Amino acid sequence: MSDWRPGTDARALKARAMLYRQVRAFFDARDVLEVDTPQLASHGVTDIHIQCIAVPGYGYLQSSPEYHMKRLLAAGSGPIWQICRAYRDGEAGRRHNPEFTLLEWYRTGYSLDDLIRECCTLLSELLALSKVQRYAFRELFREVTGLDPLTADTDALRAHAARHTELPALDHAGLVDYLMATEVEAALPPEQLSVVDRFPGWAAALAQTEHDPDGAEVALRFEVYARGMELANGYYELTDTAEQAARFARDQARRAAYQQPPMAPDPYLLAALAHGLPACAGVAVGLDRVLMCQLGESDIRRLITFPHHNA
């Protein structure tokens, strides 16, 4: 007989409800507008690390509300936030479910440092973690692995990564991403909020970039980790239409190189950027993982009412 029962219990249900109330109170106190955007839309994302779930005849379940929220910002919404469902194909396990819950917000007129402070204020309240430590990606990666992610030979990165497992075919950026996820993140102290910023330029995604004192391109992007997990990913948002179109084109080339299905760039996002996206910073927080941290739970499936295997 099929197991009809939910994957979670009353304690977790109550904790999730309380978490949502805490988040709503945080943004209400700061006069940030709560919004709602589609979960099903005509376009998905081009990022090779994210595989959208196609709905034939309708488009794609959204992997995040980012594109639609930026369209609201371009239309003059001002600072906005939402709690929403997001969907990613092939992501299932102790820390992933194909359907999951995101908190995402955007602050017009904020610098990246402003948003980092606000994000850490919220996470400190939710997790009762008072210590915040900030790291530059390049220095942290070099300290943990002994390799400079920007200048190390690709073969050296591959040899180092192969100590962990048999590797699929990965390029230089893919090897750095792999080592960051498997080795560097694990080295961060669990009982603090660890902010990693100044990612390599190739990891900018939808963030702006600048050059560090060595002349290397770095992304105005940050991630926050606690208790062994990535919890937040934020950008000082790209507003340049031509640069965004060029990045979409590079994504398409990489998707082809990795034999991934093509994904057409979202023309609505490009049109919104052309109209004018105000200077802003935005961040997404995985609320299921925040709940895992709150309850000391190691398996996300025990905190979702009906995880993918019996939804």
N, C-alpha and C positions, 0 to 999 in steps of 0.2 A: 504494500500500500504506500502511496505517496505521502511524504511527511508534510502535512498541511500547516504545522505549527510555525509561529514566527521564530525568527532567529535570535530575538532579543527578549529581555525580561522587563518587568515593571520598573525595576530600579533604573535601567538604562533609558526607558521611555521617559521617566520623570526627569532624569538628568539632561536629556536632549531638550525637553520642553524648557527647563530652566536655562540652559545654554542659549536658546533662541531669545528668551526674555532678556537675558543679560546683554546680548548683542544689540537688541532693539533699544534698550535703555541707553546704551553707550552712544548710539548715533542720534537718538532723540535729544539727548543732552547737548549734542553738538550741532543740532539743527541741520543734519544731513538728510536729504529726501530719500525715502524708501521707494524703489521702483520695481517694475516687473517687466521682463522681456521674454520673447518666445523660446521655448525649448526645442521646437522643430522649425527649421528655416531652410531656405533654398541653397545656402552655401555652408560649407564647413571650413576648417582651417587647413593651411598648406604645410604646416610644421611637420617635419618627418618623424618627430617623436610622438606625435598625437595622431591616432587613427580614429576618425569619426565613424559613427554608426549610420549607415545609409538607410533611408526609408524610401523604397522605390515609389516613384511618382510624386514624392513630396519634398525630398531633399535629404537633410541630415539632422539627427539629434545633435544638439549643440554641446561642444566640449567645454565651453565656458560662455558667459554672457558678454564677453569683452566687446565684440564687434557691435552688438546692439547698444550697449551702454555708451560706447563712443559716439554712436549716431545720436543718442539723446544729448550728450555733451555738446556736440556740434550744433544741435538745434537750440541750445541755450538753457539746458536743464539746471545748470549749476551743479554743486557737489551731490553725488548720488551713491546709494548702496542698495544691495539686495542679498537675500538668501535664496538660492535656487538649486535645482537639480542640474547636474551636468553628466555627460555620457562619453565614454571612451571605449573603443573596441579593443578586446584582447587584454584588458587590465582586470585581473581577478586574482585574489590571493589574500594573505593575512593583512595586507595594508591597502588593497585595491578592490574595488567593486565596479563593474561597468557603469552602474548608476550610483552617483555619489552626491554629496551636498557641499556646495561652495558658498562662502561669503565673499562678495567682491564689492569694492568701493573705489571711487575716484574723487580726488580732491583738486579742484581747479585752483591755480595759483600756488600750489604746494611745490616745494622742491622735493627731491628724493629724500633728503635728510628729514624734512618735515614729516613725510609719510612714514619713514622708518620709526621715528619717535612715536607717532600715533599708533602704528601697528604694534609696537612693543608695549605701549601703554595698555592696549586692549588685551593682548596675550598675557601680560603680567597679571592683569585682573582675573582673567579666566583660569590661569594655571597656578596662581600664587607663586610665581617665580619673580624674584626681585632683581636678580643679577642679569645684566645684559652685557654681552661681550661682542665686539665688532671685529671682523677679519676681512682683509682684502683677499679676493679669490687666489690671485697669483702667489702671494706669500704663504697663504695657508696650504695650498696644494704642494708647494715646494717643501714646506716644513714637514708635511706628513709623508710624502712619497719620495722626496729627494730629487724630484724632477721639476724643471720649470715648464709649465704647461704651454707656454708660448714659444720657447726656443728649443725644447728637448727634441731629439731625433724621434721620428715616429716609430721606428723599430725599437727604440729604448722604451717608449711608452707601451708598445705591444708586449715586449718581453716582461715588463713589470706587471702588466695586467694579466698575462697568461699564468702567473703564479696562483691566481685565484680559481681559474676555471678554463675550460676550452672555449676560446673566444670565437664569435662569429666574425665575419669580415667587417672591420671598422676602419674608418679613416682617422686622421689625427684628431679632429674635433670629437668624433665618436669615442675614441679611446680616453680622451680627457673626461668626457661626460661619464663614461663607465667607471673610471677610477674615482671620480668625485662621488658617485653614488655608492660605490662598494667599499671604498677605503677612507676617503677624506671625511665624509659625513659621520662615519662610525667613530672617528677620533675626537669629535666635538664633545665637550663635557655635557652630560645629559641634564643636569639640574641647573641649567641657565638657559636664557634665550641667546642663541648664537646667530648673529647677523653676518651673513657673507655677502659682500658687494663687490663692485668693479669686476664683473665677469669678463671673460675674453670677448672681443668684439663679435666673433662668430656666433656667440650665444645671445645676441641682443634681442632676437625675436622681434617684438614690437616696441622695444625701448630705444631711446636715443643713445648715441655713442660719443665718446671724446677720446683724447689721447693722454696717456699717462706721461710722467716725466721722461721715460725711456723712449717715448714716441710710439708705443704700442697702443692699438685701438682697444678700448675697454667699453663695456656696456654699462649704462646707467640703470642698473638692475640689482635687486637684492633678493636673498632668500633668508628665511628665519627657520631655525631648527631648535628642537627641544626634545628631550627624552628619546633621542635616537631617531627622530623623524623630521622630515621636511614638513613645515606647517604653512608657510606663506611664500609667495613669489610676487615681487612687485617691480614696477618699471617707472622711470620718468618717461612719459609716453612720447613716441614718435608722432610728429605732426606733419611731416614732409610727404606729400603725395607721391612724388617721383621716387623717393627713396623707398617708400613702402612698396610701390609697384616693382622696383628692382629686387627687393627682398622676396617678394612673392615669386618672381621669375627664378631666383636662385633656389628657392624651396622646390620648385617644379623640377629643376635639373637634378637636385639631390634625390627627390622622390624617384625619378627615372633611374638614377644610378643604383639605388637600392631596390629597384624593381617593385616599388610601391605604386598603387593606383594614382593616376593624376587627380589633382584637386584644383578646380578653377578658382582663381582669386575672387574674392567677394567684391563685386563692383559697387555695392552700396557703401561699404566701408571706404573705398577709394573716393567715392563721390562726397562722403561726409568730410574726409580729410581735405579734399579740394575746396569745399565750402568754408572750412576753417574749424579745426579742433582747437579749443583753447589750451594754453599751456596747463598741463595737469600731470598728476602722478596717480597711479592706480595699483591695487594689490588684490590678490585672491588668496583666501585662507581656506584650507580643507577642514571643514567643521567636524567631519567624522573622525579625523585624526586628533583634533582638539579634544573631542569627547573621549577618545582612547587614552589620551594623556590624563584627563581629569579622573577617569575611573581606573587607571592602571591596567587597561585591557590591551592584550597583545594581538588580538584578532578582530579586524574591522567587522567581520561577518556576525559577530555577537552583539553589535551595536546598531545593526540595520534591521528594520522590522522583517523584511523578506529579502535576503541576499539573493544573488543571481541564480543560485542552484535550485531554489524553490519559490521564486517570485511568480 
